[in-house]
Amino acid sequence: MNQRGCQPATIAVSLMSVLPSEPAPISDAVTQQIRVEVLSRHSPENSRPGEWIFEYTVRLTNQGRETAQLLSRHWVITDALERTKEVKGPGVIGQQPVLAPGESFQYSSWCSLPTPTGVMRGTYQMIRPGGKGFDIEIAPFALKAPYTVH
C-alpha cells in the first residue's frame, strides 16, 4: 500500500488504460541483439510557418556477442496528411560506426514536415564479420509540435 491507500499494481493498471495508443516521441526495438532507442522533439527555434522541424537522437547498442557495423539507413517519414517520404543513404551523419559487443553509438539528426505531426520508422542495414548482412528495426516514433491556443 502506498500513501493514498492504493496498491502500486492497481495504479499501474489504471494508468495503462489511459495511455494513448498512438506512437510516442520515443521508440525502442531490439533486432538480432542490436538495440535501437530513439527520442524525438519539436524544434521551435528552427521551425517556420509551414515547416515544422523535429530533432531526434538515436542510440544503437550491440547487446550481442559479435561485432556489427552500420552500413546504411532507410527512413520512412509520414506526415499528418499521410504523405510519405523515404530517405535512404550510406551510414548516419557521415559515419558507418562499428559496434563491438557491449558498445553503443549515439547521434542526433533532424527532419522537416509540412504538418505539425507525423511518424518516423525505418531500418538500418548492418553487417557482421564475414560479410553477413541484416536489417534492424527502428520502431515508429511520433513527431509532435505542441499545439497552442490563441
Secondary structure, DSSP 8 states (H G I E B T S, - for coil): --TTS--HHHHHHHHHHHS-SS--SEEEEEETTEEEEEEEEE-TTT-BTTBEEEEEEEEEEE-SSS-EEEEEEEEEEEETT--EEEEEEESBTTB--EE-TT-EEEEEEEEEESSSEEEEEEEEEEE-TTS-EEEEEEEEEEEE------
